[in-house]
Amino acid sequence: MRADAFFAALEQMPVATLDTMLGAGGLVVVAPHPDDESLGCGGLIASACAAGRGVRLVVLSDGCGSHTHSRTYPPERLRDLRETETLNAVAELGLAAEHVRFLRLPDAAVPSTGPEAEAAALVIADAACACEYGTVCVTWGHDPHCDHQAAAAIVALARPRLGTTRVFAYPVWGWTLPPETEVGPAPEGVRLDVTDNSAAKRRAIAAHASQTTALIADDPEGFRLEAAMIDRLCGPHEAFIEVPA
């Protein structure tokens, strides 16, 4: 299916309740970079936290690839900044810092296979156990970013340890694919109404100031999220594509 038809179908998926998505368990969100959790799942995280569900966030990469030419924010300082921003962001969503794991894999080189990927899969499986094997959400395997694709592959590695846990994929950069891109069969999954948490999601995204503002001003090639992209991801629904076992 072409990407334009795929995303048109995505916006017609049924609207589900939180209970339908999570069953009796909790939620594990796997984010390739600090900020993906807020962009793709901010409303879901806030809803799950408000409902008293167990929620865990696993951030795979160190986030150091966003501003590689900054002298004021060399890699270690940038990593620390992005981790602090993430903790501030998820606090807006109701998630406590002790439920966040930073694996600090290399940005733009998160492995899909090998010992580091297997170790990351174990962390995800442990988080799912802590959340009573409810639901795992990870970036879509067709997102046009190598780390997003690697995140999907790592969750696939964890799948044998997840039992009956449901796995959903959330697109972030997939929305920017050229319309003619082939992305596989029509999506099956659900949308979640996040209207009640839209303000919290906006605040969470804004907490990632290094990615949304000119906070890091000495890298003209540095990454910055465009307002239109943020608006695209802050609609009334978040979409979750079910990943079959």
C-alpha positions in Angstrom: 0.0 0.0 0.0 1.2 3.5 -0.8 2.0 5.8 2.1 -0.8 8.3 1.3 -3.4 5.5 1.3 -1.9 4.0 4.4 -2.2 7.2 6.4 -5.7 7.9 5.1 -6.6 4.4 6.4 -4.8 5.1 9.7 -7.1 8.1 10.3 -10.1 5.8 9.9 -9.1 3.2 12.4 -11.5 2.7 15.3 -11.2 4.9 18.4 -10.5 2.6 21.3 -10.6 3.1 25.1 -7.5 2.9 27.2 -8.8 -0.3 28.7 -9.1 -1.8 25.2 -5.5 -0.9 24.5 -3.9 -2.0 27.7 -6.2 -4.8 28.9 -5.6 -5.4 32.6 -1.9 -4.5 32.4 0.2 -1.4 32.0 2.3 0.4 29.3 5.9 0.3 28.2 6.9 3.0 25.7 10.1 2.4 23.7 11.5 5.7 22.3 14.5 5.7 20.0 15.4 9.3 21.1 14.6 11.6 23.9 11.4 13.3 22.7 9.8 10.5 20.6 7.9 9.4 23.7 6.2 12.8 23.9 5.7 13.2 20.1 4.2 9.8 19.5 2.7 8.7 22.8 2.4 11.7 25.0 -1.4 11.5 25.2 -1.3 7.7 25.8 1.3 8.1 28.6 -0.7 10.8 30.3 -3.9 8.8 30.0 -2.3 5.6 31.5 -0.7 7.5 34.3 -4.0 9.3 35.2 -5.7 5.9 35.2 -3.2 4.5 37.7 -1.7 2.0 35.3 2.0 1.0 35.5 4.0 2.9 33.0 7.6 2.5 32.0 9.7 4.5 29.4 12.8 3.0 27.8 14.8 5.6 25.8 17.3 3.8 23.5 19.8 6.4 22.2 21.8 9.1 23.9 20.3 11.8 21.7 23.8 13.2 20.9 23.2 13.3 17.2 20.9 16.4 17.1 23.7 19.0 17.5 27.0 17.5 16.4 28.8 20.8 15.8 28.0 22.6 19.0 30.9 23.6 21.1 28.8 24.7 24.0 27.1 21.4 24.1 29.6 18.6 23.4 28.3 15.1 23.4 28.3 14.4 27.2 26.7 17.7 28.1 24.1 17.3 25.3 23.2 13.8 26.5 22.7 15.1 30.0 20.6 18.0 28.8 18.4 15.7 26.7 17.9 13.3 29.6 16.9 16.1 31.9 14.5 17.4 29.2 12.9 14.0 29.0 12.4 13.7 32.7 10.8 17.2 32.7 8.6 16.2 29.8 7.3 13.0 31.3 6.7 14.8 34.6 4.2 16.9 32.6 2.5 13.6 31.6 2.4 12.2 35.2 5.3 9.8 34.9 7.9 9.7 37.7 11.6 9.8 36.9 12.3 6.4 38.5 10.2 4.7 35.8 12.4 6.0 33.0 15.5 4.1 31.7 18.1 5.6 29.4 20.2 3.0 27.6 22.5 5.5 26.0 23.1 3.6 22.7 24.7 5.7 20.0 22.4 8.2 18.3 22.0 7.4 14.5 23.6 4.0 15.2 21.2 2.1 17.5 21.9 -1.5 16.7 19.2 -3.8 15.4 21.1 -7.0 16.2 24.0 -8.2 18.3 24.7 -8.1 22.0 23.7 -4.5 22.6 20.3 -5.0 20.9 19.7 -8.2 22.8 20.5 -6.4 26.1 18.1 -3.6 25.2 15.4 -6.3 24.4 15.9 -7.7 27.9 15.4 -4.3 29.5 12.1 -3.9 27.6 11.0 -7.4 28.6 11.8 -6.6 32.3 9.8 -3.4 31.9 6.9 -5.3 30.5 7.0 -7.7 33.4 6.9 -4.7 35.8 3.8 -3.5 34.0 2.0 -6.8 34.2 2.5 -7.5 30.5 0.0 -5.1 29.2 1.1 -3.2 26.0 4.4 -2.2 24.5 4.5 0.8 22.1 7.4 1.4 19.8 8.1 3.5 16.7 6.9 2.2 13.4 9.2 0.1 11.4 8.7 2.2 8.3 9.6 5.5 9.9 12.3 7.0 7.7 15.0 7.0 10.5 17.4 4.2 11.1 17.0 4.4 14.9 13.3 4.2 14.7 13.6 1.1 12.6 16.1 -0.3 15.0 13.8 0.3 17.9 11.1 -1.8 16.1 13.7 -4.5 15.5 14.7 -4.5 19.2 11.1 -4.9 20.3 10.8 -7.8 17.9 13.8 -9.4 19.6 12.0 -9.0 22.9 8.8 -10.5 21.6 9.5 -14.1 22.7 9.8 -12.9 26.3 6.7 -10.8 26.2 4.1 -13.6 26.4 0.6 -12.2 25.5 1.7 -8.6 25.6 0.3 -6.6 22.7 2.7 -4.5 20.6 1.7 -1.4 18.8 3.7 0.9 16.5 3.4 4.6 16.6 4.5 6.7 13.6 6.6 9.8 14.1 8.5 10.6 10.9 6.4 8.2 8.9 3.9 11.1 8.3 6.6 12.8 6.2 7.1 9.8 3.7 6.6 10.6 0.1 3.1 9.6 -0.9 4.2 7.0 -3.4 6.3 5.1 -0.9 5.3 1.5 -0.5 4.8 0.6 3.2 3.1 -2.8 3.2 -0.5 -3.9 3.9 -3.3 -1.7 5.2 -2.9 -0.8 8.9 -4.8 -2.6 11.6 -5.0 -1.0 15.0 -6.7 1.7 17.0 -6.7 5.4 17.7 -6.8 6.9 21.1 -8.7 10.1 21.9 -6.1 12.3 23.7 -8.1 15.5 23.7 -8.2 15.6 27.5 -4.4 15.5 27.6 -3.6 17.7 24.6 -2.3 20.5 26.8 -0.1 18.2 28.8 1.3 16.7 25.6 2.1 20.2 24.3 3.9 21.0 27.5 5.9 17.8 27.3 7.0 18.5 23.8 8.0 22.0 24.8 10.1 20.6 27.6 12.4 19.3 24.9 13.7 22.8 24.4 16.9 21.7 22.7 14.8 20.2 19.9 12.1 22.9 19.7 13.8 26.2 20.2 17.1 28.0 19.5 18.5 26.9 22.9 21.6 25.5 21.3 22.6 28.5 19.1 26.1 27.6 18.0 25.2 24.8 15.5 23.7 26.1 12.3 23.2 22.5 11.2 21.5 21.5 14.4 18.1 19.7 14.4 15.0 21.6 15.2 11.4 20.4 15.1 9.2 22.5 12.9 6.0 23.8 14.3 4.0 22.2 11.5 5.4 18.8 12.5 4.5 19.3 16.2 1.0 20.4 15.1 0.7 17.3 13.0 1.5 15.1 16.0 -0.8 17.0 18.4 -4.1 16.3 16.9 -7.1 14.9 18.8 -6.1 11.3 18.3 -2.9 9.3 18.5 -2.6 6.3 16.1 -1.3 2.9 17.1 -0.7 0.2 14.5 -1.0 -3.3 16.0 2.1 -5.4 15.3 1.2 -9.1 15.0 3.2 -11.7 16.9 
